[in-house]
Amino acid sequence: MKKPKFKLLKEFKEFISRGSVLDLAVGMIIGAAFTAIITAVVNNILQPLINWIPINKETGLITVLRDPVYAEDGITVVTDALVINWGAVISAVVTFLLTALVLFAIVKAINTAKAGAAKLKEAVEKDETPAEEAAPAEEAAPAAEPAPAPQTQEELLKEIRDLLKQQIQNPKDEQ
């Protein structure tokens, strides 16, 4: 009897192991963390200041549409007051704008780093050194015939080992 194949599990594993999904997950976690920080700052610092702005003599940025209704004892609330808290709305907009600004800065920094890495990779593939890292012509060693690129990891490791042995056996004079 054949064992059933769990293709769904295999497909899910492939989906999760993609780099873009992991990047998305990291981005979501960072975004949630920054949102929590910004929400705390806005709710605990900015919103009280916003609500402090006087609209009338009695309240700040709060509009009371209906006063609370009390029972005959004067203590028990039968119906809560109906209010518009303009400060909460303004705070939510400020939270959104600050979160968007922080995430924009993070994405901009990541894209700049990726562009620099792509430029460096392109220069390495062309066997060039970027202009700011280029050595002066008088210090440059004579160009030797480039060796063909190794095809496997083992060949690459062997080539590195051979180069290290050469450097140990024939050290350069530092004068």
N, C-alpha and C positions, 0 to 999 in steps of 0.2 A: 504494500500500500504506500502511495506517495505522500510525502508531507506537503501540506498546503503551503504555497508561497505567499508571503506577505509583501506583495508589490507596493501596496500603499505605504507601508512602513519604510521600505527601501526608497521610494520616491520622496517621502517626507525627509528622510535622512539626507538625501542629495540636495533637496531644497534648502534645508537648514545650513548645510555645510558650504553653501555659496557665500562668497565674500560680501555681496551686496546685502544679503539678509542679515548677516552679522553686523555690518556697518549700520543698517537701519535700526537694529536692536540697540546698539551702543548709542546711536543718536537719540533714540526715544528715552533711554535712561538718563542721558545728559540733559535732554530737554526737560524731563520731569523734575530733575534736581534743580535746574535753574528756575523753572516755573515755581517750585516750592519756595525758593529763596526770594524771588521777586514778589510773590504773593504775600509773603510774610512782611517784607519791607513796605509794600503798598498798604496792606490792611492795618498794620500796626503803627506806621509812621505817617504816611501820606493821607490816608482816609480820615483820621481824626483832624488833621489840619484842614482838609477839604470841608469836612462837616462843620468846622468851626466858623467858616465864612458865613456871616449873617445874611439871611434873606429878610427876616423880620425881627422884631424885638425879642421873640421867645425862642426861635429855633434857628439852627444853621441851615445847611442844605437838605432839609427834610421838609416835605410838604405833608401835612396831616389832612387826609381827605375825610376821615370820620373818627371822632373821638371814641374811646372805649366805652362800652355800656356795662354798668355795674349792677349787681343785684341790689335788693332793698337794704342789705346790710352795709352797703357801701364799700365792701372789701373784695368780694368775689367778682371776678370779671366774667361777664356773660358773653360778650363779644369783644374781641381784641380791636385795637385801633387799626385803622387802615392808613398806612403812610407810604409815601414815595421817598426812598432814600437815594437822593441824587448823588451823594458822595460815593455810594456803593457802585453805581453805574460808572461814574468817572474813574473810580479806582480799578474797575474791571478793564476799562479801555487803557488806562496807564499800564496795568499788568501785561496786557496783550502787547502793547507797543514796546515795553522794555524787554519782554521775552523774545519778541521777534528781532529786536536789535541785537541782543546777546547771541542768539542762534545764527543770525546773519554774520556776525563777527567770527564765530567759530567756523562756519562753512567757508567763509572767505579765506581764513587762515589755512584750512585744510586744502582748499583748491589751489592756493598759492604754493603750498608745500608740494602738492602733487605735480603742478606745472614745473616747478624747479627740478623735481625728481625726473620727470619725463625729459626735460631739457638735458639733464646730466646723463641720463641713459642713452639719449640720442647721440650725444657727444662721444660717449664710450663706444657705442656701436660703430661710429664712424672712425674710431681709433684716434680721436682728437681730445685735446684738453681744453676746457672752457677758457676763454680769453683771460679772465682774471687769475687763473691758476697756471697759465703757460709759463714755462721756465725760459729765461733769457737764452738767446741763440748760442752765446759763447759757452754756456754751461751744459748745453744739451749734448748727450752722448750720441755718437754716430749711430745712424739707424741700421739695424741688422735686418736680415730677411725674416719677416714674421713667420713663426711656426704655424702650421695648420692647427686649427682649434680642435681640442680633444672632443671625442664624440660621447664619452661616458664619464660618469663621476669618478670612476676608478682611474681612468687615464688622466683626468684633471688633477687628482690627488698625487699621482705618480709624477706628473710634470712639476707640480709645486714642490714635492720632496726633492726632485733633482735640482731645481733652481736653488733651493735652500742649501743643499750640499755644495753646490758650486760657490755660493757666497761664503760658506764657511771655509772652503779650501782655498779660495782666492779672494781674500778680503781687500777692499780698496784702501789705498794709502790716504790718510786724512791729513794732508799738508797744505 
